[in-house]
Amino acid sequence: MWEDDAVGAAVVATRRRKLIFSGLLPEGCVAFPVLSARAEGYEVHVVADACGGITPVSHDL
């Protein structure tokens, strides 16, 4: 499910089913773990205001 097995194990160990994501490069670094979590049945929320891009356009989006 997760790209990093240690992260996946830590998330599973919390036994929580609702996850909140944010990060740099939402089109990749946020999107892929969100899609993985959704595929595993987690309820996922993204805090878009706390995400950022590397170009002015992607950052503004």
C-alpha distance matrix in Angstrom:
0.0 3.8 6.8 8.7 8.3 11.3 10.2 7.3 10.1 12.6 11.2 10.9 14.3 15.9 15.6 15.9 14.6 15.9 14.6 16.8 15.8 18.3 18.9 20.5 19.9 18.4 18.2 15.5 14.6 14.3 13.4 10.1 8.5 10.5 9.3 5.6 7.4 9.9 8.0 7.3 11.0 11.6 14.8 14.5 17.6 18.3 21.5 22.8 26.0 24.2 22.4 24.4 24.7 26.6 29.3 31.6 30.5 26.8 27.6 29.9 27.4
3.8 0.0 3.8 5.3 6.0 8.7 7.2 5.4 8.8 10.7 9.8 10.7 13.7 15.0 15.6 15.7 15.0 15.7 13.6 15.2 13.8 15.9 15.9 17.6 17.3 16.3 16.5 13.5 11.9 12.1 12.0 8.7 6.6 9.6 9.6 6.3 7.8 11.1 10.4 9.8 13.0 12.5 15.4 14.3 16.8 16.9 19.7 21.0 23.9 21.7 19.9 21.7 22.1 23.9 26.7 29.2 28.5 24.7 25.2 27.8 25.7
6.8 3.8 0.0 3.8 6.4 9.0 8.2 7.9 11.1 12.7 12.5 13.9 16.4 17.9 19.0 19.0 18.5 18.8 16.2 17.2 15.0 16.3 15.5 16.3 15.9 15.6 15.6 12.1 10.5 11.9 12.1 8.7 7.6 11.3 11.4 8.7 11.0 14.0 13.4 13.3 16.6 16.0 18.5 16.9 18.8 18.2 20.7 21.6 24.3 21.9 19.6 20.8 20.8 22.0 25.0 27.7 27.3 23.5 24.2 27.1 25.3
8.7 5.3 3.8 0.0 3.8 5.5 5.4 6.4 8.8 10.1 10.9 12.5 14.4 16.1 17.7 18.2 18.4 18.9 16.3 17.2 15.4 16.6 15.8 16.9 17.3 17.4 18.0 14.5 12.2 13.5 14.6 11.6 9.7 13.3 14.1 11.3 12.5 16.1 15.7 14.9 18.0 16.9 19.5 17.9 19.8 19.3 21.4 22.6 24.9 22.1 20.3 21.6 22.0 23.1 26.4 29.1 29.0 25.3 25.5 28.5 27.0
8.3 6.0 6.4 3.8 0.0 3.8 5.5 5.0 6.1 8.5 9.9 10.5 12.0 14.5 15.9 17.1 17.6 18.8 16.8 18.5 17.3 19.1 18.8 20.4 20.8 20.6 21.3 17.9 15.6 16.4 17.3 14.2 11.8 15.0 15.6 12.2 13.0 16.5 15.8 14.2 17.4 16.7 19.7 18.8 21.1 21.3 23.5 25.2 27.5 24.8 23.3 24.9 25.5 26.8 30.1 32.7 32.5 28.8 28.9 31.8 30.2
11.3 8.7 9.0 5.5 3.8 0.0 3.8 5.4 5.1 6.1 8.7 9.9 10.4 12.7 14.9 16.1 17.4 18.4 16.3 17.7 16.8 18.5 18.2 20.0 21.2 21.1 22.4 19.2 16.4 17.0 18.6 16.0 13.2 16.2 17.5 14.4 14.4 18.1 18.1 16.1 18.8 17.4 20.1 19.2 21.1 21.2 22.9 24.9 26.9 23.8 22.8 24.6 25.6 26.8 30.3 32.7 33.0 29.3 28.9 31.8 30.6
10.2 7.2 8.2 5.4 5.5 3.8 0.0 3.8 5.4 5.1 6.2 8.6 9.8 11.0 13.2 13.7 14.7 15.2 12.7 14.0 13.0 14.8 14.9 17.1 18.4 17.9 19.5 16.6 13.6 13.7 15.5 13.3 10.1 12.9 14.7 12.0 11.5 15.3 15.9 14.1 16.4 14.6 16.9 15.7 17.4 17.4 19.2 21.2 23.2 20.3 19.4 21.4 22.7 24.3 27.7 29.9 30.0 26.3 25.8 28.6 27.2
7.3 5.4 7.9 6.4 5.0 5.4 3.8 0.0 3.8 5.4 5.2 6.2 8.5 10.2 11.4 12.2 12.7 13.9 12.0 14.2 13.7 16.2 16.8 19.2 19.9 18.9 20.0 17.3 14.8 14.4 15.3 12.8 9.6 11.9 13.1 9.8 9.2 12.9 13.0 10.8 13.4 12.1 15.0 14.4 16.9 17.6 19.9 22.1 24.5 22.0 21.0 23.2 24.4 26.3 29.5 31.6 31.3 27.5 27.3 29.9 28.1
10.1 8.8 11.1 8.8 6.1 5.1 5.4 3.8 0.0 3.8 5.5 5.1 6.0 8.8 10.3 12.1 13.4 15.2 14.0 16.4 16.5 19.0 19.8 22.2 23.3 22.4 23.7 20.9 18.3 18.0 19.0 16.6 13.3 15.4 16.6 13.3 12.2 15.8 15.7 12.9 15.2 14.1 17.1 17.0 19.5 20.5 22.6 25.1 27.3 24.6 24.0 26.3 27.7 29.5 32.8 34.9 34.7 31.0 30.6 33.2 31.5
12.6 10.7 12.7 10.1 8.5 6.1 5.1 5.4 3.8 0.0 3.8 5.5 5.1 6.6 9.3 10.6 12.6 13.8 12.2 14.3 14.6 17.1 18.0 20.8 22.4 21.5 23.4 20.9 17.9 17.3 18.9 17.2 13.5 15.3 17.3 14.5 12.8 16.4 17.2 14.5 16.1 14.1 16.5 16.1 18.0 18.9 20.5 23.3 25.1 22.2 22.1 24.6 26.4 28.4 31.7 33.5 33.6 29.9 29.1 31.6 30.2
11.2 9.8 12.5 10.9 9.9 8.7 6.2 5.2 5.5 3.8 0.0 3.8 5.4 5.4 7.2 7.6 9.1 10.2 8.8 11.3 12.1 15.1 16.6 19.7 21.1 19.6 21.5 19.4 16.6 15.3 16.6 15.2 11.4 12.4 14.5 12.0 9.6 13.0 14.2 11.5 12.7 10.4 12.6 12.5 14.7 16.0 17.9 20.8 22.9 20.4 20.4 23.2 25.1 27.4 30.5 32.1 31.9 28.2 27.5 29.6 28.0
10.9 10.7 13.9 12.5 10.5 9.9 8.6 6.2 5.1 5.5 3.8 0.0 3.8 5.4 5.5 7.4 8.7 11.1 10.9 14.1 15.2 18.5 20.1 23.1 24.2 22.5 24.1 21.9 19.5 18.1 18.9 17.1 13.5 14.3 15.6 12.7 10.4 13.3 13.8 10.4 11.7 10.3 13.2 14.0 16.8 18.6 20.9 23.8 26.1 23.9 23.7 26.6 28.4 30.7 33.7 35.4 34.9 31.2 30.7 32.8 30.9
14.3 13.7 16.4 14.4 12.0 10.4 9.8 8.5 6.0 5.1 5.4 3.8 0.0 3.8 5.4 8.2 10.8 13.0 12.9 15.8 17.2 20.2 21.8 24.9 26.4 25.0 26.9 24.6 21.9 20.7 21.9 20.2 16.5 17.5 19.2 16.3 14.0 16.9 17.6 14.2 15.1 13.5 16.0 16.8 19.1 20.9 22.7 25.8 27.7 25.2 25.5 28.4 30.4 32.6 35.8 37.4 37.2 33.5 32.7 34.9 33.3
15.9 15.0 17.9 16.1 14.5 12.7 11.0 10.2 8.8 6.6 5.4 5.4 3.8 0.0 3.8 5.3 8.7 10.3 10.5 13.2 15.2 18.3 20.4 23.8 25.5 23.9 26.1 24.3 21.5 19.8 21.2 20.2 16.4 16.7 18.9 16.6 13.7 16.3 17.7 14.6 14.7 12.3 14.0 14.8 16.7 18.7 20.2 23.5 25.2 22.9 23.6 26.8 29.1 31.6 34.7 35.9 35.8 32.2 31.1 33.0 31.5
15.6 15.6 19.0 17.7 15.9 14.9 13.2 11.4 10.3 9.3 7.2 5.5 5.4 3.8 0.0 3.8 6.5 9.4 10.7 14.1 16.5 19.9 22.3 25.8 27.1 25.1 27.0 25.4 23.0 20.9 21.7 20.7 17.0 16.8 18.4 16.2 13.0 15.0 16.2 12.8 12.4 10.5 12.5 14.2 16.6 19.2 21.2 24.5 26.5 24.7 25.3 28.6 30.8 33.5 36.4 37.5 37.0 33.5 32.6 34.3 32.4
15.9 15.7 19.0 18.2 17.1 16.1 13.7 12.2 12.1 10.6 7.6 7.4 8.2 5.3 3.8 0.0 3.8 5.8 7.5 10.9 13.7 17.3 20.0 23.6 25.0 22.6 24.7 23.6 21.3 18.8 19.6 19.2 15.6 14.7 16.7 15.2 11.6 13.2 15.2 12.3 11.1 8.4 9.4 11.1 13.2 16.0 17.9 21.2 23.2 21.7 22.5 25.9 28.4 31.3 34.0 34.8 34.3 30.8 29.9 31.2 29.3
14.6 15.0 18.5 18.4 17.6 17.4 14.7 12.7 13.4 12.6 9.1 8.7 10.8 8.7 6.5 3.8 0.0 3.8 6.5 10.2 13.0 16.7 19.7 23.1 24.0 21.3 23.0 22.1 20.3 17.5 17.7 17.4 14.2 12.6 14.1 13.0 9.3 10.0 12.2 9.7 7.8 5.0 6.0 8.4 11.2 14.4 16.8 19.9 22.4 21.3 21.7 25.2 27.4 30.6 32.9 33.8 32.8 29.3 28.8 29.9 27.6
15.9 15.7 18.8 18.9 18.8 18.4 15.2 13.9 15.2 13.8 10.2 11.1 13.0 10.3 9.4 5.8 3.8 0.0 3.8 6.9 10.1 13.8 17.1 20.6 21.6 18.8 20.8 20.4 18.6 15.4 15.9 16.4 13.3 11.2 13.4 13.2 9.5 10.0 13.0 11.5 9.4 5.8 4.6 5.9 7.8 11.1 13.2 16.4 18.7 17.9 18.6 22.2 24.6 27.9 30.1 30.7 29.8 26.4 25.6 26.6 24.4
14.6 13.6 16.2 16.3 16.8 16.3 12.7 12.0 14.0 12.2 8.8 10.9 12.9 10.5 10.7 7.5 6.5 3.8 0.0 3.8 6.5 10.2 13.4 16.9 18.1 15.5 17.8 17.2 15.1 12.1 13.1 13.7 10.5 8.7 11.7 11.6 8.2 9.6 12.9 11.7 10.7 6.9 6.2 5.0 6.2 8.5 10.7 13.8 16.2 14.8 15.3 18.8 21.2 24.4 26.8 27.5 26.8 23.4 22.5 23.8 21.8
16.8 15.2 17.2 17.2 18.5 17.7 14.0 14.2 16.4 14.3 11.3 14.1 15.8 13.2 14.1 10.9 10.2 6.9 3.8 0.0 3.8 7.0 10.5 14.1 15.6 13.1 15.9 15.8 13.6 10.4 12.1 13.5 10.8 9.0 12.5 13.2 10.5 11.7 15.2 14.7 13.9 10.2 8.7 6.0 4.8 5.7 7.1 10.4 12.5 11.0 11.8 15.5 18.2 21.5 23.8 24.2 23.7 20.4 19.2 20.4 18.8
15.8 13.8 15.0 15.4 17.3 16.8 13.0 13.7 16.5 14.6 12.1 15.2 17.2 15.2 16.5 13.7 13.0 10.1 6.5 3.8 0.0 3.8 7.0 10.5 11.9 9.6 12.6 12.3 10.0 6.8 9.1 10.8 8.5 7.3 11.1 12.0 10.3 11.9 15.0 15.2 15.1 11.8 10.9 7.4 6.2 4.8 6.3 8.7 11.0 9.1 8.9 12.3 14.7 17.9 20.3 21.1 20.7 17.3 16.2 17.8 16.3
18.3 15.9 16.3 16.6 19.1 18.5 14.8 16.2 19.0 17.1 15.1 18.5 20.2 18.3 19.9 17.3 16.7 13.8 10.2 7.0 3.8 0.0 3.8 7.3 9.3 7.6 11.2 11.4 8.9 6.4 9.5 11.7 10.3 9.7 13.2 14.6 13.5 15.0 18.0 18.6 18.7 15.5 14.4 10.8 8.8 5.8 5.5 6.8 8.4 5.9 5.4 8.7 11.4 14.6 17.0 17.7 17.7 14.4 12.9 14.8 13.7
18.9 15.9 15.5 15.8 18.8 18.2 14.9 16.8 19.8 18.0 16.6 20.1 21.8 20.4 22.3 20.0 19.7 17.1 13.4 10.5 7.0 3.8 0.0 3.8 6.5 6.4 9.9 9.7 6.9 6.0 9.6 11.5 10.8 11.2 14.4 15.5 15.3 17.1 19.7 20.4 21.1 18.2 17.6 14.0 12.3 9.1 8.7 8.7 9.8 6.9 4.8 6.6 8.9 11.5 14.4 15.7 16.1 12.7 11.2 14.0 13.4
20.5 17.6 16.3 16.9 20.4 20.0 17.1 19.2 22.2 20.8 19.7 23.1 24.9 23.8 25.8 23.6 23.1 20.6 16.9 14.1 10.5 7.3 3.8 0.0 3.8 5.8 8.8 8.6 6.6 7.3 10.4 12.3 12.6 13.4 16.0 17.3 17.8 19.5 21.7 22.8 23.8 21.3 20.7 17.0 15.4 11.9 11.4 10.3 11.1 8.6 5.5 4.9 5.8 7.9 11.1 12.8 13.6 10.3 9.0 12.4 12.3
19.9 17.3 15.9 17.3 20.8 21.2 18.4 19.9 23.3 22.4 21.1 24.2 26.4 25.5 27.1 25.0 24.0 21.6 18.1 15.6 11.9 9.3 6.5 3.8 0.0 3.8 5.4 5.7 5.4 6.7 8.6 10.6 12.0 12.7 14.6 16.4 17.5 18.7 20.6 22.3 23.4 21.3 20.9 17.3 15.9 12.5 12.8 10.9 12.5 10.9 7.2 6.1 4.9 7.0 9.6 11.9 11.8 8.2 8.5 11.8 10.9
18.4 16.3 15.6 17.4 20.6 21.1 17.9 18.9 22.4 21.5 19.6 22.5 25.0 23.9 25.1 22.6 21.3 18.8 15.5 13.1 9.6 7.6 6.4 5.8 3.8 0.0 3.8 5.4 5.6 4.5 5.8 8.8 10.2 9.9 11.8 14.1 14.9 15.7 17.8 19.7 20.4 18.4 17.7 14.0 12.6 9.3 10.2 8.3 10.9 10.0 6.4 7.0 7.0 10.1 11.9 13.5 12.5 8.7 9.2 11.6 9.7
18.2 16.5 15.6 18.0 21.3 22.4 19.5 20.0 23.7 23.4 21.5 24.1 26.9 26.1 27.0 24.7 23.0 20.8 17.8 15.9 12.6 11.2 9.9 8.8 5.4 3.8 0.0 3.8 6.5 6.5 5.6 8.1 10.8 10.6 11.3 13.9 15.5 15.9 17.4 19.8 20.8 19.4 19.0 15.6 14.8 11.9 13.4 11.3 14.0 13.6 10.0 9.9 8.5 10.9 12.1 14.1 12.4 8.8 10.7 12.8 10.4
15.5 13.5 12.1 14.5 17.9 19.2 16.6 17.3 20.9 20.9 19.4 21.9 24.6 24.3 25.4 23.6 22.1 20.4 17.2 15.8 12.3 11.4 9.7 8.6 5.7 5.4 3.8 0.0 3.8 5.5 5.1 5.8 8.6 9.7 10.3 12.0 14.1 15.1 16.2 18.3 19.9 18.6 18.9 15.7 15.6 13.0 14.8 13.5 16.2 15.0 11.4 11.5 10.2 11.9 14.0 16.5 15.4 11.8 13.3 16.0 13.9
14.6 11.9 10.5 12.2 15.6 16.4 13.6 14.8 18.3 17.9 16.6 19.5 21.9 21.5 23.0 21.3 20.3 18.6 15.1 13.6 10.0 8.9 6.9 6.6 5.4 5.6 6.5 3.8 0.0 3.8 5.8 6.1 7.1 9.0 10.7 11.6 13.0 14.9 16.3 17.7 19.3 17.5 17.9 14.6 14.4 11.9 13.4 12.8 15.2 13.2 10.1 10.6 10.3 12.1 14.9 17.3 16.9 13.2 13.7 16.7 15.1
14.3 12.1 11.9 13.5 16.4 17.0 13.7 14.4 18.0 17.3 15.3 18.1 20.7 19.8 20.9 18.8 17.5 15.4 12.1 10.4 6.8 6.4 6.0 7.3 6.7 4.5 6.5 5.5 3.8 0.0 3.8 5.8 5.9 6.2 8.7 10.3 10.9 12.3 14.4 15.8 16.9 14.7 14.6 11.1 10.7 8.2 10.1 9.9 12.8 11.1 8.4 10.2 10.9 13.6 16.0 17.8 17.0 13.2 13.4 15.8 13.8
13.4 12.0 12.1 14.6 17.3 18.6 15.5 15.3 19.0 18.9 16.6 18.9 21.9 21.2 21.7 19.6 17.7 15.9 13.1 12.1 9.1 9.5 9.6 10.4 8.6 5.8 5.6 5.1 5.8 3.8 0.0 3.8 5.8 5.1 6.1 8.6 9.9 10.5 12.2 14.4 15.4 14.0 14.0 10.8 11.0 9.2 11.9 11.3 14.8 13.9 11.1 12.6 12.7 15.4 17.2 19.0 17.5 13.8 14.8 16.8 14.1
10.1 8.7 8.7 11.6 14.2 16.0 13.3 12.8 16.6 17.2 15.2 17.1 20.2 20.2 20.7 19.2 17.4 16.4 13.7 13.5 10.8 11.7 11.5 12.3 10.6 8.8 8.1 5.8 6.1 5.8 3.8 0.0 3.8 5.4 5.1 6.2 8.6 9.9 10.6 12.6 14.5 13.6 14.6 12.0 13.2 12.0 14.9 14.8 18.1 16.8 14.1 15.4 15.2 17.4 19.6 21.8 20.5 16.8 17.9 20.2 17.7
8.5 6.6 7.6 9.7 11.8 13.2 10.1 9.6 13.3 13.5 11.4 13.5 16.5 16.4 17.0 15.6 14.2 13.3 10.5 10.8 8.5 10.3 10.8 12.6 12.0 10.2 10.8 8.6 7.1 5.9 5.8 3.8 0.0 3.8 5.4 4.9 6.0 8.5 9.7 10.6 12.5 11.0 12.3 9.9 11.5 10.9 13.8 14.7 17.8 16.0 14.0 16.0 16.6 19.0 21.5 23.5 22.6 18.8 19.3 21.5 19.3
10.5 9.6 11.3 13.3 15.0 16.2 12.9 11.9 15.4 15.3 12.4 14.3 17.5 16.7 16.8 14.7 12.6 11.2 8.7 9.0 7.3 9.7 11.2 13.4 12.7 9.9 10.6 9.7 9.0 6.2 5.1 5.4 3.8 0.0 3.8 5.4 5.1 6.1 8.5 9.9 10.7 8.9 9.4 6.6 8.3 8.2 11.7 12.6 16.1 15.0 13.3 15.8 16.8 19.7 21.8 23.3 21.9 18.2 18.7 20.4 17.7
9.3 9.6 11.4 14.1 15.6 17.5 14.7 13.1 16.6 17.3 14.5 15.6 19.2 18.9 18.4 16.7 14.1 13.4 11.7 12.5 11.1 13.2 14.4 16.0 14.6 11.8 11.3 10.3 10.7 8.7 6.1 5.1 5.4 3.8 0.0 3.8 5.5 5.1 6.1 8.7 9.9 9.6 10.6 8.9 11.1 11.3 14.9 15.4 19.1 18.3 16.3 18.4 18.7 21.4 23.3 24.9 23.2 19.6 20.7 22.3 19.3
5.6 6.3 8.7 11.3 12.2 14.4 12.0 9.8 13.3 14.5 12.0 12.7 16.3 16.6 16.2 15.2 13.0 13.2 11.6 13.2 12.0 14.6 15.5 17.3 16.4 14.1 13.9 12.0 11.6 10.3 8.6 6.2 4.9 5.4 3.8 0.0 3.8 5.5 5.1 6.4 8.9 8.9 11.2 10.1 12.9 13.5 17.0 18.0 21.4 20.2 18.3 20.5 20.9 23.3 25.6 27.5 26.1 22.4 23.3 25.2 22.4
7.4 7.8 11.0 12.5 13.0 14.4 11.5 9.2 12.2 12.8 9.6 10.4 14.0 13.7 13.0 11.6 9.3 9.5 8.2 10.5 10.3 13.5 15.3 17.8 17.5 14.9 15.5 14.1 13.0 10.9 9.9 8.6 6.0 5.1 5.5 3.8 0.0 3.8 5.4 5.1 6.5 5.4 7.8 7.2 10.4 11.9 15.3 17.1 20.3 19.1 17.9 20.6 21.7 24.5 26.8 28.3 27.0 23.4 23.7 25.4 22.8
9.9 11.1 14.0 16.1 16.5 18.1 15.3 12.9 15.8 16.4 13.0 13.3 16.9 16.3 15.0 13.2 10.0 10.0 9.6 11.7 11.9 15.0 17.1 19.5 18.7 15.7 15.9 15.1 14.9 12.3 10.5 9.9 8.5 6.1 5.1 5.5 3.8 0.0 3.8 5.3 5.0 5.0 6.5 6.6 10.0 11.9 15.7 17.1 20.6 20.1 18.9 21.6 22.6 25.6 27.5 28.8 27.0 23.5 24.2 25.4 22.3
8.0 10.4 13.4 15.7 15.8 18.1 15.9 13.0 15.7 17.2 14.2 13.8 17.6 17.7 16.2 15.2 12.2 13.0 12.9 15.2 15.0 18.0 19.7 21.7 20.6 17.8 17.4 16.2 16.3 14.4 12.2 10.6 9.7 8.5 6.1 5.1 5.4 3.8 0.0 3.8 5.5 7.4 9.9 10.4 13.8 15.5 19.2 20.4 24.0 23.3 21.8 24.2 24.8 27.5 29.4 31.0 29.1 25.6 26.7 28.0 24.9
7.3 9.8 13.3 14.9 14.2 16.1 14.1 10.8 12.9 14.5 11.5 10.4 14.2 14.6 12.8 12.3 9.7 11.5 11.7 14.7 15.2 18.6 20.4 22.8 22.3 19.7 19.8 18.3 17.7 15.8 14.4 12.6 10.6 9.9 8.7 6.4 5.1 5.3 3.8 0.0 3.8 5.8 9.3 10.6 14.3 16.4 20.0 21.8 25.1 24.1 23.0 25.7 26.6 29.3 31.5 33.1 31.6 28.0 28.6 30.1 27.3
11.0 13.0 16.6 18.0 17.4 18.8 16.4 13.4 15.2 16.1 12.7 11.7 15.1 14.7 12.4 11.1 7.8 9.4 10.7 13.9 15.1 18.7 21.1 23.8 23.4 20.4 20.8 19.9 19.3 16.9 15.4 14.5 12.5 10.7 9.9 8.9 6.5 5.0 5.5 3.8 0.0 3.8 6.6 9.0 12.8 15.5 19.0 21.0 24.3 23.7 23.0 26.0 27.3 30.3 32.3 33.6 31.9 28.4 28.8 29.9 27.0
11.6 12.5 16.0 16.9 16.7 17.4 14.6 12.1 14.1 14.1 10.4 10.3 13.5 12.3 10.5 8.4 5.0 5.8 6.9 10.2 11.8 15.5 18.2 21.3 21.3 18.4 19.4 18.6 17.5 14.7 14.0 13.6 11.0 8.9 9.6 8.9 5.4 5.0 7.4 5.8 3.8 0.0 3.8 6.0 9.7 12.6 15.8 18.2 21.3 20.5 20.2 23.4 25.0 28.2 30.3 31.3 30.0 26.5 26.5 27.6 24.9
14.8 15.4 18.5 19.5 19.7 20.1 16.9 15.0 17.1 16.5 12.6 13.2 16.0 14.0 12.5 9.4 6.0 4.6 6.2 8.7 10.9 14.4 17.6 20.7 20.9 17.7 19.0 18.9 17.9 14.6 14.0 14.6 12.3 9.4 10.6 11.2 7.8 6.5 9.9 9.3 6.6 3.8 0.0 3.8 6.9 10.4 13.5 16.0 18.9 18.6 18.7 22.1 24.1 27.5 29.3 29.9 28.4 25.1 24.9 25.6 23.0
14.5 14.3 16.9 17.9 18.8 19.2 15.7 14.4 17.0 16.1 12.5 14.0 16.8 14.8 14.2 11.1 8.4 5.9 5.0 6.0 7.4 10.8 14.0 17.0 17.3 14.0 15.6 15.7 14.6 11.1 10.8 12.0 9.9 6.6 8.9 10.1 7.2 6.6 10.4 10.6 9.0 6.0 3.8 0.0 3.8 6.8 10.1 12.4 15.5 15.1 14.9 18.3 20.3 23.7 25.5 26.2 24.8 21.5 21.2 22.0 19.5
17.6 16.8 18.8 19.8 21.1 21.1 17.4 16.9 19.5 18.0 14.7 16.8 19.1 16.7 16.6 13.2 11.2 7.8 6.2 4.8 6.2 8.8 12.3 15.4 15.9 12.6 14.8 15.6 14.4 10.7 11.0 13.2 11.5 8.3 11.1 12.9 10.4 10.0 13.8 14.3 12.8 9.7 6.9 3.8 0.0 3.8 6.6 9.1 12.0 12.0 12.3 15.9 18.2 21.8 23.4 23.6 22.4 19.3 18.6 19.1 16.8
18.3 16.9 18.2 19.3 21.3 21.2 17.4 17.6 20.5 18.9 16.0 18.6 20.9 18.7 19.2 16.0 14.4 11.1 8.5 5.7 4.8 5.8 9.1 11.9 12.5 9.3 11.9 13.0 11.9 8.2 9.2 12.0 10.9 8.2 11.3 13.5 11.9 11.9 15.5 16.4 15.5 12.6 10.4 6.8 3.8 0.0 3.8 5.7 8.8 8.7 8.5 12.1 14.4 18.1 19.7 19.9 18.8 15.7 14.8 15.5 13.4
21.5 19.7 20.7 21.4 23.5 22.9 19.2 19.9 22.6 20.5 17.9 20.9 22.7 20.2 21.2 17.9 16.8 13.2 10.7 7.1 6.3 5.5 8.7 11.4 12.8 10.2 13.4 14.8 13.4 10.1 11.9 14.9 13.8 11.7 14.9 17.0 15.3 15.7 19.2 20.0 19.0 15.8 13.5 10.1 6.6 3.8 0.0 3.8 5.5 5.6 6.8 10.5 13.6 17.2 18.7 18.4 17.8 15.1 13.4 13.9 12.5
22.8 21.0 21.6 22.6 25.2 24.9 21.2 22.1 25.1 23.3 20.8 23.8 25.8 23.5 24.5 21.2 19.9 16.4 13.8 10.4 8.7 6.8 8.7 10.3 10.9 8.3 11.3 13.5 12.8 9.9 11.3 14.8 14.7 12.6 15.4 18.0 17.1 17.1 20.4 21.8 21.0 18.2 16.0 12.4 9.1 5.7 3.8 0.0 3.8 5.3 5.1 8.2 10.8 14.6 15.6 15.0 14.2 11.6 10.0 10.2 8.8
26.0 23.9 24.3 24.9 27.5 26.9 23.2 24.5 27.3 25.1 22.9 26.1 27.7 25.2 26.5 23.2 22.4 18.7 16.2 12.5 11.0 8.4 9.8 11.1 12.5 10.9 14.0 16.2 15.2 12.8 14.8 18.1 17.8 16.1 19.1 21.4 20.3 20.6 24.0 25.1 24.3 21.3 18.9 15.5 12.0 8.8 5.5 3.8 0.0 3.8 5.6 7.9 11.2 14.6 15.5 14.3 14.2 12.2 9.7 9.5 9.4
24.2 21.7 21.9 22.1 24.8 23.8 20.3 22.0 24.6 22.2 20.4 23.9 25.2 22.9 24.7 21.7 21.3 17.9 14.8 11.0 9.1 5.9 6.9 8.6 10.9 10.0 13.6 15.0 13.2 11.1 13.9 16.8 16.0 15.0 18.3 20.2 19.1 20.1 23.3 24.1 23.7 20.5 18.6 15.1 12.0 8.7 5.6 5.3 3.8 0.0 3.8 6.7 10.4 13.5 15.3 14.8 15.3 12.9 10.1 11.3 11.5
22.4 19.9 19.6 20.3 23.3 22.8 19.4 21.0 24.0 22.1 20.4 23.7 25.5 23.6 25.3 22.5 21.7 18.6 15.3 11.8 8.9 5.4 4.8 5.5 7.2 6.4 10.0 11.4 10.1 8.4 11.1 14.1 14.0 13.3 16.3 18.3 17.9 18.9 21.8 23.0 23.0 20.2 18.7 14.9 12.3 8.5 6.8 5.1 5.6 3.8 0.0 3.8 7.1 10.5 12.4 12.6 12.8 9.8 7.7 9.7 9.4
24.4 21.7 20.8 21.6 24.9 24.6 21.4 23.2 26.3 24.6 23.2 26.6 28.4 26.8 28.6 25.9 25.2 22.2 18.8 15.5 12.3 8.7 6.6 4.9 6.1 7.0 9.9 11.5 10.6 10.2 12.6 15.4 16.0 15.8 18.4 20.5 20.6 21.6 24.2 25.7 26.0 23.4 22.1 18.3 15.9 12.1 10.5 8.2 7.9 6.7 3.8 0.0 3.8 6.9 8.8 9.2 10.1 7.3 4.8 7.9 8.5
24.7 22.1 20.8 22.0 25.5 25.6 22.7 24.4 27.7 26.4 25.1 28.4 30.4 29.1 30.8 28.4 27.4 24.6 21.2 18.2 14.7 11.4 8.9 5.8 4.9 7.0 8.5 10.2 10.3 10.9 12.7 15.2 16.6 16.8 18.7 20.9 21.7 22.6 24.8 26.6 27.3 25.0 24.1 20.3 18.2 14.4 13.6 10.8 11.2 10.4 7.1 3.8 0.0 3.8 5.6 7.2 7.8 4.9 4.1 7.8 8.3
26.6 23.9 22.0 23.1 26.8 26.8 24.3 26.3 29.5 28.4 27.4 30.7 32.6 31.6 33.5 31.3 30.6 27.9 24.4 21.5 17.9 14.6 11.5 7.9 7.0 10.1 10.9 11.9 12.1 13.6 15.4 17.4 19.0 19.7 21.4 23.3 24.5 25.6 27.5 29.3 30.3 28.2 27.5 23.7 21.8 18.1 17.2 14.6 14.6 13.5 10.5 6.9 3.8 0.0 3.8 6.7 8.5 6.7 6.4 10.0 11.2
29.3 26.7 25.0 26.4 30.1 30.3 27.7 29.5 32.8 31.7 30.5 33.7 35.8 34.7 36.4 34.0 32.9 30.1 26.8 23.8 20.3 17.0 14.4 11.1 9.6 11.9 12.1 14.0 14.9 16.0 17.2 19.6 21.5 21.8 23.3 25.6 26.8 27.5 29.4 31.5 32.3 30.3 29.3 25.5 23.4 19.7 18.7 15.6 15.5 15.3 12.4 8.8 5.6 3.8 0.0 3.8 5.4 5.3 6.0 8.5 10.0
31.6 29.2 27.7 29.1 32.7 32.7 29.9 31.6 34.9 33.5 32.1 35.4 37.4 35.9 37.5 34.8 33.8 30.7 27.5 24.2 21.1 17.7 15.7 12.8 11.9 13.5 14.1 16.5 17.3 17.8 19.0 21.8 23.5 23.3 24.9 27.5 28.3 28.8 31.0 33.1 33.6 31.3 29.9 26.2 23.6 19.9 18.4 15.0 14.3 14.8 12.6 9.2 7.2 6.7 3.8 0.0 3.8 5.7 5.1 6.1 8.7
30.5 28.5 27.3 29.0 32.5 33.0 30.0 31.3 34.7 33.6 31.9 34.9 37.2 35.8 37.0 34.3 32.8 29.8 26.8 23.7 20.7 17.7 16.1 13.6 11.8 12.5 12.4 15.4 16.9 17.0 17.5 20.5 22.6 21.9 23.2 26.1 27.0 27.0 29.1 31.6 31.9 30.0 28.4 24.8 22.4 18.8 17.8 14.2 14.2 15.3 12.8 10.1 7.8 8.5 5.4 3.8 0.0 3.8 5.4 5.2 6.3
26.8 24.7 23.5 25.3 28.8 29.3 26.3 27.5 31.0 29.9 28.2 31.2 33.5 32.2 33.5 30.8 29.3 26.4 23.4 20.4 17.3 14.4 12.7 10.3 8.2 8.7 8.8 11.8 13.2 13.2 13.8 16.8 18.8 18.2 19.6 22.4 23.4 23.5 25.6 28.0 28.4 26.5 25.1 21.5 19.3 15.7 15.1 11.6 12.2 12.9 9.8 7.3 4.9 6.7 5.3 5.7 3.8 0.0 3.8 5.4 5.1
27.6 25.2 24.2 25.5 28.9 28.9 25.8 27.3 30.6 29.1 27.5 30.7 32.7 31.1 32.6 29.9 28.8 25.6 22.5 19.2 16.2 12.9 11.2 9.0 8.5 9.2 10.7 13.3 13.7 13.4 14.8 17.9 19.3 18.7 20.7 23.3 23.7 24.2 26.7 28.6 28.8 26.5 24.9 21.2 18.6 14.8 13.4 10.0 9.7 10.1 7.7 4.8 4.1 6.4 6.0 5.1 5.4 3.8 0.0 3.8 5.5
29.9 27.8 27.1 28.5 31.8 31.8 28.6 29.9 33.2 31.6 29.6 32.8 34.9 33.0 34.3 31.2 29.9 26.6 23.8 20.4 17.8 14.8 14.0 12.4 11.8 11.6 12.8 16.0 16.7 15.8 16.8 20.2 21.5 20.4 22.3 25.2 25.4 25.4 28.0 30.1 29.9 27.6 25.6 22.0 19.1 15.5 13.9 10.2 9.5 11.3 9.7 7.9 7.8 10.0 8.5 6.1 5.2 5.4 3.8 0.0 3.8
27.4 25.7 25.3 27.0 30.2 30.6 27.2 28.1 31.5 30.2 28.0 30.9 33.3 31.5 32.4 29.3 27.6 24.4 21.8 18.8 16.3 13.7 13.4 12.3 10.9 9.7 10.4 13.9 15.1 13.8 14.1 17.7 19.3 17.7 19.3 22.4 22.8 22.3 24.9 27.3 27.0 24.9 23.0 19.5 16.8 13.4 12.5 8.8 9.4 11.5 9.4 8.5 8.3 11.2 10.0 8.7 6.3 5.1 5.5 3.8 0.0
